[in-house]
Every structure is written in structure tokens, then in C-alpha cells.
Amino acid sequence: MADVPPLDTDIPTHPEEMKANYAVRIGKSISIQASARITPAGIVTVGVTTLLVALAFAALAPRRRY
């Protein structure tokens, strides 16, 4: 049988994957934790999507003359 790594090991899905973890504690009972991960291709995709949404809003916005 092949060696299978345990499930708790953190194996990156992409060699250039970037990760961020953040934790905030307010008082004794409030705790907020967040984590994110993205690849360089994901950053490019977010940029292109943002550009296309901005262009769509610009095309829908009425033209104003001053």
C-alpha cells in the first residue's frame, strides 16, 4: 500500500500559493479568526474581473456634459 500523508499535514495545492492568517481577540469572549490563500493566477483573475466590472459600470453610467 502507498504511503498516504496524514490529513492534518498542510500540503500546498500550488507551489506559489500565498497564505494569510489573522486573529483578533476582543475581551474574554469575542475571538475572530480569518485565513485566506491565493495563487498568482488568482490575483490576475481578480484584476481582470475588477476591470471588466468597472468598464461595465462606465458604459452604463449616463454621459454628463459640464
trRosetta pair geometry for C-beta under 8 A, 3 or more apart (Angstrom, degrees):
i j d omega theta_ij theta_ji phi_ij phi_ji
5 9 4.8 -63 158 37 122 148
5 11 6.7 117 77 -51 155 129
6 9 5.5 112 69 -18 77 98
12 15 6.6 110 106 -99 132 29
12 17 4.7 -171 -160 35 114 133
13 17 6.4 89 54 -64 70 147
14 17 4.3 121 67 -53 91 96
14 39 4.6 -8 92 -100 164 128
16 39 6.1 87 87 -150 89 82
16 40 5.5 -16 119 -9 135 109
17 37 5.7 10 179 -177 108 112
17 38 7.4 157 -154 81 68 24
17 39 5.5 -47 -100 -86 64 80
18 37 6.6 166 84 -152 48 62
18 38 5.6 -20 60 64 97 74
18 39 7.3 155 13 -97 79 28
19 35 7.0 -9 -171 -173 95 98
19 36 7.2 163 -154 87 51 50
19 37 4.7 -17 -101 -99 74 92
20 35 6.7 171 90 -152 56 54
20 36 4.9 0 55 55 100 92
20 37 7.5 -178 20 -76 65 48
21 33 7.7 -15 -171 -169 86 91
21 34 7.5 164 -155 90 44 52
21 35 4.7 -9 -106 -106 71 93
22 33 7.1 160 89 -155 57 48
22 34 4.7 -6 61 60 103 93
22 35 7.2 -179 22 -78 68 47
23 31 7.2 -10 -169 -173 94 91
23 32 7.1 163 -154 89 47 55
23 33 4.8 -6 -107 -107 83 81
23 34 7.8 -175 -75 24 44 60
24 31 7.3 166 88 -155 53 47
24 32 4.6 -2 57 58 98 101
24 33 7.8 -168 25 -73 61 42
25 30 7.1 140 -162 93 49 65
25 31 5.0 -9 -108 -108 77 80
25 32 7.8 -167 -75 25 36 65
26 30 4.2 -22 66 82 95 121
26 31 7.7 -167 26 -75 65 36
26 32 7.6 29 0 -1 102 102
27 30 5.5 61 51 24 99 97
38 42 4.2 -133 -165 87 90 139
38 43 6.1 99 144 -53 127 80
38 46 8.0 -20 -151 -18 142 134
39 42 4.7 105 51 0 69 103
39 43 7.5 -129 98 -5 42 83
40 43 5.6 -48 -151 30 39 113
40 44 6.7 38 152 -16 66 102
41 44 5.7 -52 -151 37 36 111
41 45 6.3 39 150 -21 66 107
42 45 5.5 -52 -145 37 33 115
42 46 6.4 36 155 -20 65 102
43 46 5.8 -52 -149 34 31 111
43 47 6.5 32 152 -18 62 106
44 47 5.7 -56 -151 37 33 114
44 48 6.4 29 155 -16 67 106
45 48 5.9 -54 -144 38 31 108
45 49 6.2 31 157 -18 64 109
46 49 5.8 -56 -145 39 29 112
46 50 6.2 31 156 -20 64 108
47 50 5.8 -55 -147 36 28 111
47 51 6.4 29 155 -19 63 107
48 51 5.7 -54 -149 36 31 113
48 52 6.4 29 155 -17 65 107
49 52 5.8 -57 -147 38 30 109
49 53 6.4 29 155 -17 65 106
50 53 5.9 -55 -146 37 30 110
50 54 6.3 30 155 -18 64 108
51 54 5.8 -58 -148 38 29 111
51 55 6.3 28 154 -18 65 107
52 55 5.6 -52 -145 37 33 111
52 56 6.4 36 154 -22 64 104
53 56 5.6 -52 -149 34 32 113
53 57 6.6 31 153 -15 65 103
54 57 5.9 -54 -149 38 32 109
54 58 6.3 34 152 -21 65 107
55 58 5.5 -53 -144 37 33 113
55 59 6.4 33 155 -20 65 105
56 59 5.8 -54 -148 35 30 109
56 60 6.4 20 155 -11 64 111
57 60 5.8 -63 -144 43 32 105
57 61 6.1 41 156 -35 68 104
58 61 5.8 -45 -142 21 29 115
